[in-house]
Amino acid sequence: MLTPKQRLENALQLVTGHSAAATLAGFDDELTQPMATVDRLRAHLQTPVALTGTLDHRLLIAKVPASDDWVLAELSGRTLRDRAWPTWARDHLAVADPAQDSSLATITPEGQRRLLRPNILLTALYHKETFPLPRFPLAISDLARAARSTLSGQVRLMDMQLGVSPADVLAAVDADRPDIVGISATFGQHDLMIELLDELFARPEPPVVLAGGSLTARNERLLLEQYPRLLVARGAGEPTIADIIAYFHGDIELAQVNGIGYAGAAHGGGLQIGVRRNAVTSNRNQTDFLPELDLLATTFAHHGVAQLEASRGCTNFCSFCPRGHKGIWAGPDGSNLPWLLRAMGTVFDQHPDISRTLYLVDEEFIGRGDNVVERALSLGRTLHDHGYRWESSCRVDQVVLPDQSRAWHIERAQMWRQLVDYGLRRMLFGVESGVDSILTRFNKETTGEQNALAIRTLTALGVPPRFTYITFDHLMTADELAATHAFQGRTDLLLRPLAHLSVEQIVEGVRDEQFVAQHSTGKPFYSAISYLLVSMECLIGAAYTKQVAQAGLAGAMRPSMGRVDADFADWRIGRASHHAQLWVDRNFALDYTFKSLAKILDGDAYHAVRSARVVIKTAAFDLLGRMLDLIGQFPPEHPDEAGLDARLRAAMDSAIADMAEVMDKTVAETGPRLPASARQLMVDEHSRWRAASGWQLINAAESCGN
């Protein structure tokens, strides 16, 4: 069976009459970087060339020199008649031999325009100083697949994680003159987005600009007031980018473009009063949100990690999470994954130093429905059969659900144990609290006891979990904060893997305190929490933020993080939260480096960097204990912020000094256990961390909570 690269070589021989093997040297067999391939072909062949269609169904379009003929070639090996051609192709494209995978064709000027335009540039923003190591950019990679599936235009991707600056993006705009520019922005990147938008809309003939991402959805109205020709994607961007292409060609009006907010025409035309919002396609109607792989190899070259989605949306409505742009949970069965896993494998093969681990960025991996266990096992088996280990996220109620039967819990326990056999390396659970009153306020629909049983069950089954936990929130009491500290310090939650016991024995045993005492690791729960000392963020549009506003605590909007300022009901907790954020930000880049290195390492090196993170966690937990002691020394009814701040700062200075001694030793001991490149990344970041002084917020002008 021929590879796409071999089929391309054959098709190009039809175009030029001679071999193109030398021209294609260096590209992988799946041709995962189509625009890099096109650029080289254009330079060598001096004839119009395009690669369109998705990675699994790529189409070559090339003009035969000194002829009106074109060559079309299906690089998947399917015949040309098997493709679902767009409606316009009936009048503008004629294939000589559609029963073959390659053929001569005649294409009208309008057909050529449709195939070759619009030129689309998709860019992802990034602050390297905050997140030192990259993630494969799913947002723009998914959009690229959706755009290419229309067979219209050419798509380039630029990711600031990979050494690209805003100036580079603007230089590409000036050089390539894209018709459409898509910008993906998340929290902390508002400044970069504003910098790009100011420059793009200052041009005499600006492109159509589409902005999307979690941050953009939060700041929709503010952005449209400032940039009335901007289009804001309000949901998943795949149907939106396809409609934007149709809008570019005049096939539909702006009012028909899926899932956008806008204040006027994107190019030409007049403006309107107010913001219009077009309906968003539900997650259940989107079964293909797989990525193109243009940037995967470069991500690996920058020590980044591979990401995928197997589902979208969530099964719950936590009060702190605005749900408008994310939607209700829906997950396809994964039957379209094998070809993508094989294609990703060709890129992994070129980077043997990168752990063959995929990170499924689902909010909720398991989901809801009659067949979710079967679906989860099928996905795990598919990943395992293609040689991958994997990680993802889900809710605690996929482990323990009080109103379900013993049989339900046994089935779930069997599922979790089987998923580990299928390569599950870690699973993230959003516990968020162990205090019932806080969980009610967060609308988690879980209890502290339920969380405790789930943690015990998972660890006893041998599932390597990690947990998120919100330590401070604006409405909490001092008693709730003390209960939070106590829950984080519990040593009766993390049990030893009990592979010799049946799932029935584990389901029953975790409810028996004697069983728990016998099998406990003795490690504190905080050692399994991803980040400690986390404060609630008052996100724009969230139900929790409305609770804060009703309590008279909400303040000014902070667009960089898509949130609003807020005071704390207890001023002492507010000061502790503020200083905790200073602590988190001082240590974040180092902690994130350890976390990122763990994602690309295996074996002893993986365990070494994970152990290094525990140093930071232990110091943070101890600092929280000091904060509680200090809070108890200041009466709630007589605010003395200056006095408490001085004591908190002194506690932090002491804690960071103590941690520095332990961290120096930890880095020295960890280094020999790591590959050279990973060791150097760790040493460099540790040096930067060691050289830092004072306390400063990463988003100093954008903090939420005082």
C-alpha positions in Angstrom: 0.0 0.0 0.0 1.4 3.4 -1.0 1.9 6.2 1.4 0.5 9.7 0.8 4.1 10.8 0.0 4.5 8.1 -2.6 1.2 8.9 -4.2 2.3 12.6 -4.3 5.5 11.6 -6.1 3.5 9.7 -8.7 1.0 12.5 -9.2 3.8 15.1 -9.6 5.4 12.9 -12.3 2.1 13.3 -14.2 2.4 17.1 -13.8 6.0 17.5 -14.8 7.0 14.3 -16.5 9.9 13.6 -14.2 10.5 12.3 -10.6 9.8 14.6 -7.6 11.4 12.2 -5.1 14.3 14.6 -4.4 12.0 17.5 -3.9 10.0 15.6 -1.3 13.1 14.4 0.6 12.8 15.1 4.4 9.0 15.0 4.6 7.3 12.2 6.5 5.2 9.7 4.7 1.9 11.2 5.9 2.8 14.7 4.7 1.7 16.2 8.0 3.0 19.6 7.1 1.1 20.4 3.8 2.1 24.1 3.5 5.8 23.3 4.0 5.4 20.8 1.2 3.6 23.3 -1.0 6.2 25.9 -0.5 8.9 23.6 -1.6 7.0 22.3 -4.6 6.2 25.8 -5.8 9.9 26.8 -5.5 11.1 23.7 -7.4 8.3 23.3 -10.0 7.4 26.9 -10.8 3.7 26.0 -11.3 0.6 26.7 -9.1 0.3 23.9 -6.5 -2.0 23.4 -3.6 -2.6 20.7 -1.0 -6.1 20.9 0.4 -8.5 18.5 2.1 -7.9 17.0 5.5 -4.9 14.9 6.6 -6.7 11.6 6.0 -8.1 12.7 2.7 -5.6 15.1 1.2 -6.1 16.4 -2.3 -3.3 17.6 -4.6 -4.1 20.4 -7.1 -1.3 21.2 -9.5 -1.3 23.0 -12.9 0.4 21.3 -15.8 3.1 23.7 -17.1 2.4 25.1 -20.6 -1.1 23.7 -20.6 -4.6 24.5 -19.5 -4.9 21.2 -17.7 -4.6 20.6 -14.0 -3.8 17.4 -12.1 -6.0 16.3 -9.2 -4.7 13.5 -7.0 -6.3 11.8 -3.9 -3.3 11.1 -1.7 -5.4 8.8 0.5 -5.7 6.4 -2.5 -9.4 6.7 -2.8 -10.8 7.5 -6.2 -11.7 11.0 -7.2 -15.4 10.1 -7.5 -15.4 9.0 -3.8 -14.8 12.6 -2.6 -17.8 14.6 -1.5 -17.1 17.6 -3.8 -18.6 21.0 -2.8 -21.7 22.2 -4.7 -19.8 24.8 -6.8 -17.5 22.1 -8.2 -20.3 20.8 -10.5 -20.1 23.9 -12.6 -16.4 24.7 -12.3 -14.4 21.5 -12.3 -14.4 18.5 -14.7 -12.3 15.4 -13.9 -11.2 13.4 -16.9 -11.1 10.0 -15.1 -12.9 10.1 -11.8 -12.5 6.3 -11.3 -8.8 6.8 -10.6 -7.0 8.4 -7.6 -5.3 10.9 -9.9 -6.4 12.4 -13.2 -6.2 15.4 -15.5 -8.9 18.0 -15.0 -10.2 21.3 -16.3 -10.9 24.0 -13.8 -12.6 27.3 -14.6 -11.1 30.6 -13.3 -13.8 30.7 -10.7 -13.1 27.2 -9.7 -9.4 28.0 -9.4 -10.2 31.0 -7.2 -12.3 28.8 -5.0 -9.6 26.2 -4.6 -6.8 28.6 -4.0 -8.5 31.3 -1.9 -9.0 32.5 0.7 -5.5 32.6 2.1 -6.0 31.9 5.8 -3.6 32.5 8.7 -4.4 31.0 12.1 -2.3 32.0 15.0 -2.2 31.0 18.7 -0.9 33.4 21.3 1.5 32.6 24.2 3.6 34.1 27.0 6.7 32.0 27.2 7.8 33.6 30.5 4.7 32.2 32.1 4.5 28.8 30.5 8.1 27.7 29.6 7.2 24.6 27.6 4.6 24.3 24.9 1.5 22.2 24.2 0.4 21.1 20.7 -2.0 23.9 19.7 -5.3 22.1 19.3 -7.4 25.2 18.8 -5.9 26.4 15.6 -5.1 22.8 14.4 -8.7 21.8 14.7 -9.7 24.9 12.7 -7.2 24.1 10.0 -8.8 20.7 9.5 -12.3 22.3 9.3 -11.1 24.9 6.8 -9.3 22.4 4.6 -12.3 20.1 4.6 -14.1 22.8 2.5 -11.5 22.4 -0.3 -11.4 26.1 -0.4 -8.2 28.2 0.2 -4.9 27.6 1.8 -4.3 27.5 5.6 -1.1 28.5 7.4 -0.5 28.1 11.2 1.7 30.2 13.5 2.1 29.4 17.1 3.8 31.8 19.5 4.8 28.8 21.7 7.2 27.8 18.9 9.4 30.9 18.8 7.0 33.2 16.8 6.6 36.8 18.0 3.7 39.2 17.3 6.1 41.0 14.9 6.6 37.7 13.1 2.8 37.3 12.7 2.5 40.8 11.4 5.4 40.3 9.0 3.6 37.2 7.7 0.4 39.2 7.2 2.3 41.8 5.2 4.2 39.1 3.1 1.3 36.7 2.4 -1.6 39.2 2.6 -4.1 36.7 4.1 -7.8 37.2 3.4 -8.7 35.8 6.8 -6.8 35.9 10.1 -7.8 33.7 13.0 -6.5 34.5 16.5 -6.8 32.0 19.4 -6.4 33.6 22.8 -6.8 32.2 26.3 -6.4 33.7 29.8 -3.4 36.0 30.3 -3.0 36.8 26.6 -5.3 39.8 26.2 -2.3 42.1 25.8 -1.0 40.1 22.9 -4.4 40.0 21.2 -4.9 43.8 21.6 -1.4 44.3 20.1 -2.3 42.2 17.0 -5.8 43.7 16.6 -4.6 47.2 16.8 -2.1 46.5 14.0 -4.4 44.5 11.8 -7.2 47.0 11.8 -4.8 49.9 11.3 -4.0 48.5 7.8 -5.7 50.2 4.8 -7.4 47.0 3.8 -7.5 44.7 6.9 -8.3 41.1 6.5 -11.4 39.4 7.9 -10.4 38.9 11.6 -11.9 36.1 13.6 -11.0 35.8 17.3 -11.8 32.8 19.5 -10.9 31.0 22.7 -11.9 31.0 26.3 -10.7 34.6 27.0 -12.3 36.0 23.9 -15.7 34.5 24.8 -15.5 36.3 28.2 -14.6 39.6 26.6 -16.9 39.6 23.6 -18.7 42.8 24.2 -15.6 44.8 25.2 -13.7 43.6 22.1 -16.6 44.4 19.7 -16.9 47.9 21.2 -13.2 48.5 20.5 -13.0 46.7 17.2 -16.4 46.8 15.5 -15.2 44.9 12.4 -14.0 42.0 14.5 -15.8 38.7 14.5 -15.8 36.8 17.8 -16.3 33.0 17.8 -18.7 32.2 20.6 -18.3 28.4 20.6 -16.4 25.6 18.9 -14.7 27.2 15.9 -14.9 24.4 13.3 -18.4 25.2 11.9 -17.6 28.9 12.2 -14.4 28.9 10.1 -16.2 26.8 7.4 -18.9 29.5 7.3 -16.4 32.3 7.2 -15.0 30.8 4.1 -18.5 30.6 2.6 -19.0 34.2 3.6 -15.7 35.2 1.9 -16.9 33.7 -1.3 -20.3 35.5 -1.0 -22.3 32.2 -0.6 -23.9 33.3 2.7 -24.5 36.5 4.6 -22.8 37.4 7.9 -26.0 36.7 9.7 -25.8 33.1 8.6 -22.3 32.5 9.9 -22.4 29.9 12.7 -21.6 30.9 16.3 -20.2 34.5 16.0 -20.8 37.7 17.8 -20.3 40.9 15.7 -21.1 44.6 15.6 -20.7 45.2 11.8 -19.6 43.8 8.5 -16.2 42.1 8.6 -15.1 43.9 5.4 -17.0 46.7 3.7 -20.5 47.6 4.6 -21.7 49.5 7.6 -21.9 49.1 11.3 -24.9 48.5 13.5 -26.1 49.5 16.9 -25.4 46.8 19.5 -24.0 43.3 19.2 -25.6 40.5 17.2 -25.0 36.9 18.2 -25.6 34.0 15.8 -26.6 30.6 17.1 -23.9 28.1 18.0 -23.8 24.5 16.8 -24.2 22.1 19.7 -21.5 19.7 20.7 -23.7 16.8 19.8 -23.8 17.9 16.2 -20.0 17.9 15.9 -18.5 14.5 15.4 -15.2 15.6 13.8 -13.0 17.8 15.9 -9.7 16.2 15.1 -6.6 18.3 14.3 -4.3 18.8 11.4 -0.7 18.0 12.5 1.3 20.8 10.8 2.8 21.9 14.1 3.3 18.6 15.9 6.9 18.0 14.9 7.9 21.6 15.8 6.1 21.2 19.1 8.2 18.1 19.9 11.3 20.0 18.8 10.5 22.5 21.5 10.0 19.8 24.1 6.3 20.1 23.9 3.5 17.5 24.4 0.8 16.0 22.1 -2.8 16.8 22.8 -6.1 15.5 21.5 -9.8 15.7 22.3 -12.1 12.7 22.5 -15.2 14.6 23.7 -16.4 18.2 24.3 -18.3 19.9 27.0 -19.1 18.8 30.5 -21.9 17.0 32.4 -22.2 19.6 35.1 -22.6 23.3 35.7 -20.0 24.2 38.4 -20.8 27.8 39.6 -17.3 29.1 38.8 -17.3 27.9 35.2 -19.1 29.9 32.6 -20.6 27.3 30.3 -21.9 29.4 27.4 -19.1 28.7 24.9 -18.4 25.1 26.0 -21.7 23.4 25.9 -23.2 20.1 27.2 -21.1 17.0 27.0 -21.0 15.0 23.8 -18.4 12.4 22.7 -18.1 10.5 19.4 -17.2 6.8 19.6 -13.6 7.3 18.5 -13.9 5.2 15.3 -12.2 8.0 13.4 -9.1 7.9 15.6 -7.0 5.1 14.2 -5.8 6.9 11.1 -4.9 10.0 13.2 -3.0 7.9 15.7 -1.0 6.3 12.9 -0.2 9.7 11.5 0.9 11.0 14.8 3.0 7.9 15.3 5.1 8.9 12.3 5.9 12.2 14.0 6.6 10.5 17.3 9.0 8.1 15.5 11.1 11.1 14.5 11.3 12.2 18.2 12.2 9.1 20.3 13.1 11.3 23.3 9.5 12.4 23.7 7.3 10.0 25.7 4.7 8.4 23.5 1.9 9.8 25.7 -1.2 11.6 24.5 -3.0 14.1 26.6 -6.8 14.1 26.0 -7.9 17.6 27.1 -11.5 16.6 27.6 -13.3 18.3 30.4 -15.0 15.0 31.1 -13.6 11.9 29.6 -16.3 9.4 30.6 -19.5 11.5 30.0 -23.1 10.5 30.4 -25.3 7.9 28.6 -26.1 4.2 28.5 -22.9 3.2 26.7 -20.2 5.5 28.3 -18.3 2.6 30.0 -18.2 0.7 26.7 -17.1 3.9 24.9 -14.4 4.7 27.4 -13.0 1.2 27.2 -13.0 1.3 23.4 -11.1 4.6 23.4 -8.6 3.3 25.9 -8.1 0.1 23.9 -7.7 2.0 20.6 -5.0 4.2 22.2 -3.2 1.2 23.7 -3.4 -0.8 20.4 -1.6 2.0 18.7 1.2 2.1 21.2 0.2 5.1 23.3 -0.1 5.8 27.0 -2.5 8.6 27.8 -3.9 11.0 30.3 -7.2 12.9 30.6 -9.7 14.5 33.0 -13.1 13.6 34.5 -15.5 14.2 37.4 -15.3 12.3 40.7 -18.9 11.1 40.3 -17.6 8.8 37.6 -16.0 6.8 40.5 -18.4 7.2 43.4 -22.0 8.2 43.1 -24.1 7.8 46.3 -27.4 7.2 44.7 -26.1 4.4 42.5 -26.1 0.7 43.3 -23.3 -1.6 44.4 -23.4 -3.1 41.0 -22.8 0.3 39.4 -19.8 1.0 41.6 -18.3 -2.4 40.8 -18.8 -1.9 37.1 -17.0 1.5 37.3 -14.2 0.0 39.4 -13.7 -2.7 36.8 -13.6 0.0 34.1 -11.0 2.1 35.9 -8.7 -0.9 36.5 -9.1 -1.9 32.8 -8.3 1.6 31.6 -5.0 1.4 33.5 -4.3 -1.8 31.7 -5.0 0.1 28.5 -2.3 2.6 29.2 -4.0 5.3 31.4 -1.0 7.0 32.9 -2.8 9.7 35.0 -6.3 11.0 35.3 -7.2 14.5 36.6 -10.2 14.9 38.9 -11.7 18.3 39.8 -12.3 17.7 43.5 -12.1 21.5 44.2 -12.9 21.0 47.9 -13.5 18.5 50.7 -15.8 20.9 52.6 -19.5 20.3 52.0 -20.6 24.0 52.4 -17.9 25.0 49.8 -18.9 22.2 47.4 -22.5 23.4 47.6 -21.4 27.0 46.9 -19.4 25.7 43.9 -22.4 23.6 42.7 -20.1 20.6 42.4 -23.0 18.2 43.2 -20.5 16.2 45.3 -19.8 15.9 49.0 -16.6 15.7 51.0 -17.3 12.1 51.9 -17.9 11.2 48.3 -14.6 12.8 47.3 -12.8 10.9 50.0 -14.3 7.6 48.9 -13.4 8.3 45.2 -9.8 9.2 46.1 -9.4 6.0 48.1 -11.1 3.9 45.4 -8.9 5.2 42.6 -5.6 4.8 44.4 -6.5 1.3 45.6 -7.4 0.3 42.1 -4.0 1.5 40.9 -5.3 4.5 39.0 -2.6 7.3 39.2 -4.8 10.4 39.9 -4.1 14.1 40.3 -6.6 16.6 41.6 -7.5 20.2 41.4 -8.4 22.0 44.6 -9.5 25.6 45.1 -8.1 26.7 48.5 -9.5 30.3 48.8 -12.8 31.7 47.7 -14.3 35.1 48.3 -17.3 33.9 50.2 -15.6 31.4 52.5 -15.3 31.7 56.3 -12.3 31.2 58.5 -13.7 27.9 59.6 -14.1 26.7 56.0 -10.5 27.6 55.3 -9.3 25.7 58.4 -11.4 22.7 57.2 -9.8 23.1 53.7 -6.3 22.9 55.2 -7.3 19.9 57.3 -8.7 18.0 54.2 -5.6 18.7 52.2 -3.5 17.3 55.0 -5.4 14.1 55.4 -3.3 10.9 55.3 -6.2 8.5 55.1 -7.1 9.1 51.4 -4.2 7.9 49.3 -4.1 4.1 49.5 -1.5 1.7 48.1 -2.4 0.0 44.8 -4.1 -3.3 45.7 -3.8 -5.4 42.6 -4.2 -8.6 44.6 -7.7 -7.6 45.7 -10.9 -7.9 43.6 -12.8 -4.8 42.7 -15.6 -6.0 45.0 -13.2 -6.0 47.9 -12.0 -2.5 47.1 -15.4 -1.0 46.6 -16.4 -2.3 50.0 -13.0 -1.8 51.7 -12.7 1.9 51.1 -15.8 2.4 53.3 -14.1 0.5 56.2 -11.8 2.7 58.3 -9.8 -0.4 59.5 -9.2 -1.4 55.8 -8.1 2.1 55.0 -5.7 2.3 58.0 -4.2 -1.1 56.9 -3.6 0.1 53.3 -2.9 3.8 53.6 0.4 5.1 52.1 0.6 7.6 54.9 1.2 10.4 52.3 -0.8 13.6 52.7 -3.5 14.3 50.2 -1.9 17.6 49.1 0.9 15.6 47.5 -1.6 14.6 44.8 -3.0 18.1 44.2 -1.7 19.7 41.0 -1.4 23.2 42.3 -1.8 24.4 45.9 -2.8 27.8 47.3 -5.2 28.3 44.3 -7.7 31.1 44.7 -11.1 31.3 43.1 -11.3 33.4 39.8 -14.4 35.5 39.4 -14.9 34.7 35.7 -17.1 37.0 33.7 -20.6 35.4 33.4 -20.1 32.7 36.0 -22.8 31.9 38.5 -20.2 32.2 41.4 -19.3 35.7 40.2 -23.0 36.6 40.4 -23.1 35.4 44.0 -20.1 37.6 44.8 -21.8 40.6 43.1 -25.0 39.9 45.2 -22.8 40.0 48.3 -21.6 43.5 47.2 -18.0 42.2 46.7 -17.6 42.5 43.0 -15.3 45.2 41.5 -13.8 46.2 38.2 -13.5 44.0 35.1 -10.1 42.7 34.3 -10.1 41.7 30.6 -6.7 40.0 30.5 -8.0 37.1 32.5 -11.7 37.4 31.6 -12.6 38.1 35.2 -13.6 40.8 37.6 -11.9 42.0 40.8 -13.6 41.1 44.0 -13.2 41.7 47.7 -13.4 38.8 50.2 -16.2 38.6 52.8 -13.5 38.0 55.4 -10.7 40.6 54.9 -8.1 38.3 56.5 -8.8 35.5 53.9 -8.5 38.2 51.2 -5.0 39.1 52.3 -4.0 35.5 52.6 -5.3 34.8 49.1 -3.4 37.8 47.7 -0.2 36.6 49.3 -0.8 33.0 48.2 -1.1 34.2 44.6 2.3 36.0 45.0 3.7 32.7 46.2 2.2 30.8 43.3 3.4 33.2 40.8 7.0 33.3 42.2 7.1 29.5 41.9 4.9 28.9 38.9 7.4 28.7 36.1 9.6 26.2 37.9 6.7 24.1 38.9 5.3 24.2 35.4 8.7 23.1 34.0 8.7 20.1 36.3 5.1 19.3 35.3 5.8 19.7 31.6 9.0 17.6 31.7 7.0 14.8 33.4 4.7 14.8 30.4 7.4 14.1 27.9 9.5 11.6 30.0 9.0 8.0 31.0 10.3 5.6 33.6 12.7 6.8 36.3 13.0 10.3 34.8 9.3 10.7 34.9 9.1 9.7 38.6 12.1 11.9 39.4 10.5 15.2 38.2 7.2 14.3 39.7 8.9 13.8 43.1 10.6 17.2 42.7 7.2 18.9 42.5 6.3 17.6 45.9 9.0 19.9 47.4 6.9 22.9 46.1 3.7 21.3 47.3 5.0 20.7 50.8 6.2 24.2 51.2 2.9 25.6 50.0 0.9 23.4 52.4 3.1 24.5 55.3 2.7 28.1 54.3 -1.1 27.7 54.4 -0.8 26.5 58.0 1.3 29.5 58.9 -1.4 31.7 57.2 -4.1 30.1 59.3 -2.2 30.8 62.5 -1.8 34.5 61.5 -5.4 34.9 60.5 -6.4 33.7 64.0 -4.3 36.5 65.5 -6.3 39.3 63.8 -10.0 39.9 64.6 -12.3 39.9 61.6 -14.2 43.0 62.8 -11.1 45.2 62.9 -9.3 45.2 59.6 -5.5 45.8 59.9 -4.3 44.9 56.4 -0.9 46.5 56.8 -0.2 44.5 60.0 -1.4 41.2 58.5 0.4 41.8 55.3 3.7 42.4 57.1 3.3 39.1 59.0 2.3 37.2 55.8 5.2 38.6 53.9 7.6 37.6 56.6 6.1 34.1 56.6 6.6 33.8 52.8 10.2 35.1 53.0 11.0 32.4 55.6 9.2 29.7 53.6 10.9 30.5 50.3 14.3 30.4 52.0 13.6 27.1 53.6 12.3 25.7 50.3 15.3 27.0 48.3 17.7 24.8 50.4 15.6 21.7 49.8 15.1 22.5 46.1 18.8 23.0 45.5 19.4 19.5 46.8 16.5 18.1 44.9 17.6 19.5 41.5 21.2 18.2 42.1 19.8 14.7 42.9 17.3 14.8 40.0 19.7 15.9 37.3 21.6 12.7 36.8 18.3 10.8 36.4 17.2 12.9 33.4 18.2 13.0 29.7 20.6 15.7 28.9 18.1 18.0 27.2 15.5 17.7 30.0 18.2 18.2 32.6 19.3 21.4 31.0 15.8 22.8 30.8 15.4 22.0 34.5 18.7 23.5 35.5 18.1 26.7 33.5 14.6 27.2 35.0 15.9 26.5 38.5 18.6 29.1 38.0 16.0 31.7 37.0 13.9 30.8 40.0 16.9 31.0 42.3 17.9 34.4 41.0 14.4 35.9 41.5 13.7 38.2 44.4 10.7 39.9 45.9 7.1 39.1 45.3 5.2 40.1 42.1 2.1 38.9 40.4 2.5 37.5 36.9 -0.5 39.6 35.9 0.2 42.5 38.2 -2.4 44.8 36.8 -5.0 42.1 36.4 -5.2 40.4 39.8 -8.6 39.2 41.0 -9.0 39.5 44.7 -7.3 41.9 47.2 
